[in-house]
Amino acid sequence: MGESLPELSKHKVIIVGAGIAGLAAATHLTQHDMNDYIVLEAQNRIGGRMCSAKINDQHIELGANWIHGVLGNPMYELAMASGLVDITHRPKLPSIIATTSDGTKVPFQLLQQTYGAYMCFLRRCEDYFTGAFDPPPGIHSVGEHVQLEIAIYLEKVQNSSIRKLQRLIFNCLLKRETCISGCNNMSDIDLVELGSYKELQGGNISLPRGYSSILDPIHSKLPPDCVKLNSRVTKIKWPSGIDNGTDSEDSDKTVIEVGGEDVTDETVYVHCGNKIYAADSIICTLPLGVLKSNDIFCPKLPRFKEKSIGRLLYGVVDKIFLYYDRPFLGKDMDEILLLWDNDETGDWSEKIYSFSKVNDTLLLGWISGNEAEIMEKLDDIIIGNKCTEILRRFLNDPCIPYPSKLLDGKPMNLV
Ligand SMILES: Cc1cc2nc3c(=O)[nH]c(=O)nc-3n(C[C@H](O)[C@H](O)[C@H](O)COP(=O)(O)OP(=O)(O)OC[C@H]3O[C@@H](n4cnc5c(N)ncnc54)[C@H](O)[C@@H]3O)c2cc1C
């Protein structure tokens, strides 16, 4: 007896990935009365890098946390329309301290002054995008440009200990920038393109029930059962004529029957475990890391697309949440900037640029790049011990307790 062919499920559109991009695409189709689609999602939840978790009954966001900007931001409009924004909430200014690894606290005024200079350096990088000026010769990245400005600035600082402290603050701010830009090092960020990023007015908005609370209102407006969870796409077989401008008109399509469904020679087949889905079109929202590391397309994507994927950079940014059984940080301390002395040992943990207080018993550390990847491979106990060692040193307090629980970005990792 011959093996039976897997049943073919046919739709107009298949969306790959149920992160916010995939869900936005689905919303767009539904808003235009096109409901013959499915969304294939590898994980057992929607949201992708919008991901909430619980740590001792406290809600935390492992990925996206803020809506960046109000005016013209569809996420803000959606959050408002869904009643998720608390417009009466006025966030208080955080109280930030910066300390060196021997526990010396930097005067706030020096921190403020250095931060002001740093922001000027960063803003100046944005000017090259308009093409009105050329970057200095040999300077191609934001990191190189900012370092050049820092060197010129520090040359003028007479007092050597102040100069050293300012250098450490600049280093810390550059590490922070890698978490904002999602890169390993600011020398990865193209200088001329920095100004192409359009910042929306209105600041950073956080939702009282967490950024992920926006997923429910989006999901509830989609057709029931259109999102297929635990459906990891392994192969996308597409007719190569579609993308290179040689695809034929609809009337010329050859219609054949496969698995009880009419398909054309322009049908896209998506393999998902032992299931095959067919569609006229596919919207692929796979993360860049997956696109780079997978051989998912058959035939391969056109060369210009492969080249773009190859040239685009993606980085790792992780949060480390530390949960404590009792509060221990002073009420007046919301964030501790860690002023590592230039690459003390080269340990992964020196990339953590700060710990901030989410609440009295929850601390949040940020880490990016190669060091974040190293951290992701470590056991939670090792990470917790390392964070405690850092806090004890930088706060000069040997009594700082070990966290009783720890959560980092591992649950979001898919590549
Ligand atoms: C720590 C961190 C903090 C952040 N903070 C913010 C913030 O404050 N504000 C902000 O606006 N943005 C923030 N971001 C960025 C934001 O989270 C992302 O830009 C956004 O969530 C990306 O959405 P996406 O749909 O493009 O990709 P993803 O969310 O990555 O979605 C892709 C989906 O595809 C699925 N998938 C992967 N492979 C397959 C496969 N083979 N088959 C089927 N499905 C597959 C994945 O599981 C995932 O669900 C942050 C990101 C991180 C990591």
The ligand as a Tripos MOL2 file, in Angstrom:
@<TRIPOS>MOLECULE
LIG
   53    58     1     0     0
SMALL
NO_CHARGES

@<TRIPOS>ATOM
      1 C1         14.9980   42.8280   25.8580 C.3       1 LIG1
      2 C2         14.2150   43.5750   24.7930 C.ar      1 LIG1
      3 C3         13.5910   44.7600   25.1210 C.ar      1 LIG1
      4 C4         12.8600   45.4610   24.1670 C.ar      1 LIG1
      5 N1         12.2230   46.6210   24.5170 N.ar      1 LIG1
      6 C5         11.4330   47.2480   23.6290 C.ar      1 LIG1
      7 C6         10.6300   48.3620   24.0220 C.ar      1 LIG1
      8 O1         10.6570   48.7820   25.1770 O.2       1 LIG1
      9 N2          9.8090   48.9440   23.0930 N.ar      1 LIG1
     10 C7          9.7450   48.4780   21.7870 C.ar      1 LIG1
     11 O2          8.9960   49.0480   20.9850 O.2       1 LIG1
     12 N3         10.4880   47.4170   21.3890 N.ar      1 LIG1
     13 C8         11.3140   46.8000   22.2850 C.ar      1 LIG1
     14 N4         12.0250   45.6960   21.9100 N.ar      1 LIG1
     15 C9         11.9510   45.2620   20.5080 C.3       1 LIG1
     16 C10        10.6220   44.5460   20.2270 C.3       1 LIG1
     17 O3         10.3950   43.5550   21.2010 O.3       1 LIG1
     18 C11        10.7120   43.8980   18.8530 C.3       1 LIG1
     19 O4         11.1050   44.8760   17.8930 O.3       1 LIG1
     20 C12         9.3940   43.3020   18.3820 C.3       1 LIG1
     21 O5          8.7570   42.5810   19.4090 O.3       1 LIG1
     22 C13         9.6920   42.4300   17.1700 C.3       1 LIG1
     23 O6          8.4880   41.8990   16.6820 O.3       1 LIG1
     24 P1          8.4950   40.9310   15.4140 P.3       1 LIG1
     25 O7          7.1200   40.4490   15.2360 O.co2     1 LIG1
     26 O8          9.1510   41.6100   14.2710 O.co2     1 LIG1
     27 O9          9.4890   39.7520   15.7970 O.3       1 LIG1
     28 P2          9.3500   38.6590   16.9520 P.3       1 LIG1
     29 O10         8.6960   39.2330   18.1370 O.co2     1 LIG1
     30 O11        10.6810   38.0430   17.1100 O.co2     1 LIG1
     31 O12         8.3290   37.6210   16.3090 O.3       1 LIG1
     32 C14         8.7200   36.6370   15.4150 C.3       1 LIG1
     33 C15         7.9060   35.4040   15.7090 C.3       1 LIG1
     34 O13         8.2850   34.3940   14.7760 O.3       1 LIG1
     35 C16         8.2980   33.1730   15.4680 C.3       1 LIG1
     36 N5          9.1360   32.2260   14.7410 N.ar      1 LIG1
     37 C17        10.4900   32.1560   14.6880 C.ar      1 LIG1
     38 N6         10.8750   31.1240   13.9210 N.ar      1 LIG1
     39 C18         9.7570   30.5390   13.4750 C.ar      1 LIG1
     40 C19         9.4960   29.4320   12.6150 C.ar      1 LIG1
     41 N7         10.4790   28.7190   12.0570 N.pl3     1 LIG1
     42 N8          8.2140   29.0890   12.3760 N.ar      1 LIG1
     43 C20         7.1820   29.8170   12.8980 C.ar      1 LIG1
     44 N9          7.3740   30.8660   13.7150 N.ar      1 LIG1
     45 C21         8.6370   31.2310   13.9820 C.ar      1 LIG1
     46 C22         8.8520   33.5220   16.8310 C.3       1 LIG1
     47 O14         8.5480   32.5430   17.7960 O.3       1 LIG1
     48 C23         8.1590   34.8380   17.1010 C.3       1 LIG1
     49 O15         6.9450   34.6720   17.7850 O.3       1 LIG1
     50 C24        12.7640   44.9650   22.8350 C.ar      1 LIG1
     51 C25        13.3940   43.7610   22.4980 C.ar      1 LIG1
     52 C26        14.0950   43.0730   23.4740 C.ar      1 LIG1
     53 C27        14.7450   41.7580   23.1070 C.3       1 LIG1
@<TRIPOS>BOND
     1     1     2 1
     2     2     3 ar
     3     2    52 ar
     4     3     4 ar
     5     4     5 ar
     6     4    50 ar
     7     5     6 ar
     8     6     7 ar
     9     6    13 1
    10     7     8 2
    11     7     9 ar
    12     9    10 ar
    13    10    11 2
    14    10    12 ar
    15    12    13 ar
    16    13    14 ar
    17    14    15 1
    18    14    50 ar
    19    15    16 1
    20    16    17 1
    21    16    18 1
    22    18    19 1
    23    18    20 1
    24    20    21 1
    25    20    22 1
    26    22    23 1
    27    23    24 1
    28    24    25 2
    29    24    26 1
    30    24    27 1
    31    27    28 1
    32    28    29 2
    33    28    30 1
    34    28    31 1
    35    31    32 1
    36    32    33 1
    37    33    34 1
    38    33    48 1
    39    34    35 1
    40    35    36 1
    41    35    46 1
    42    36    37 ar
    43    36    45 ar
    44    37    38 ar
    45    38    39 ar
    46    39    40 ar
    47    39    45 ar
    48    40    41 1
    49    40    42 ar
    50    42    43 ar
    51    43    44 ar
    52    44    45 ar
    53    46    47 1
    54    46    48 1
    55    48    49 1
    56    50    51 ar
    57    51    52 ar
    58    52    53 1
@<TRIPOS>SUBSTRUCTURE
     1 LIG1         1 GROUP 0 **** ****
